[in-house]
Amino acid sequence: MATIDTVWRARDTKPGDIDAALRASLAQIHRDNAGYVPARVLNLVCVVDKQYSGEIANRLRRVGRYHPSRTIVCSVDPKRTTLDAVATIAAPSEVREGEIGLLRETVVVECGTQHLKNLDRIVDPLVVTDLLTCVWAPHGHGEAVDSLLDLSQIVLLDSVDEPDPAEALHRARDLSEQAYVVDLAWLRSTPWRERLAATFDPDTVRPELNTIDGITIRHHPESTAAALLLVGWLASRLGWRIDPLFAGRGGVLEGKVRARRQDVKVRLEPDAKQHVRGLAGLTISTASGRTYSLDRGPGGLRAHFENRRGETRDWTILGASRGEAGILGEGIRQALLRDGTYGPALACANGLLR
């Protein structure tokens, strides 16, 4: 759909001036055509490094219908001491009588690292007060996130952004005590969790859940946190007792957790052939001699089943990857929902680390 943009710019400005300019622009647009109305869904506050702000803007443009109604981008330049700002209101180029044209508001504030510890003072006048506010800092800037916690109800993060999975999961746990956390590393595992749940859903197969004695997860070398969260999900749902895993060669983590009837061997293996973040495959074995495997493949997940008698079955579960734009869009959608399984999975994942 074609759009028209109303743009306001200012150098060495103040948050109050930006807010006043937004209000004036919205009022003028509505006077020109009463069919134009703001899309009031969510405030999304993004704290990004200036050199990567274009990349983040591209990701946000591709989230489609999950785009928040007001996006506030704090573009951080270490050398900057004053605030520059650009406020843009995007509107459909034509709204006929009786139709509604939704307005999308984006504010880019260029700030310095010295502003981060008090970033709430800059952002507070810019958020729509009757909307939920979500903060996302894909390039770190934990100080800025901490400053914004009193304004925000949701923190969007990606646990695989942190090189140390222990620090990543500890940080997610600490944030979850102050806000609702949406973790993109967790969302990437959604298709895997759905397929596992569907595999064991039939009444004839469900008892096999109590006989699981081994799980191996293959993952992108930087996605150890995602693998830990998947094991944490299984442990929290099946009542496994957690013990820390041991680090082996090549970044492997392995050890045992305790199910009600037997120990479960756990092995997390980095897969150098996996070029995108997330999981590459997993294998679950049971005490009855059955194995279930899922692996990435063209067009979906390749599934493999084998039993003690050597009987095998292979099939493809269709479903294209959502890509990083799709994952981000789902993260924004989840900010308006509540996933009761992430918290217990996160707690168990933290217990797997020393």
Buried (B, 14 or more C-beta within 10 A) or exposed (E): EEEEEBEBEBEEBBBEBBBEBBEEBBEEBBEEBEBBBBBBBBBBBBBBBBEEBEEBBEBBEBBEEBBBBBBBBBBBBEEBEEBBBBBBBBBBEEBEEEEEBBBBBBBBBBBBBEBBEEBBEBBBBBBBEEBBBBBBBBBBBBBBBBBBBEBBBBBBBBBBBBEEBBEBBBBBBEBBEEBBBBBBBBBBBBBBBEBBEEBBEEEEEEEBBBBBBBBBBBBBBBBBBBBBBBBBBBBBBBEBBBBEBEBEEEBBBBBBBBBEEBBBBBBBBBBEEBEEBBBBBBBBBBBEEBBBBBBBEEEBBBBBBBEEEEEEEEEEBEEEBBEBBBBBBBBBBBBBEEBEEBBBBBBBBBBBBE
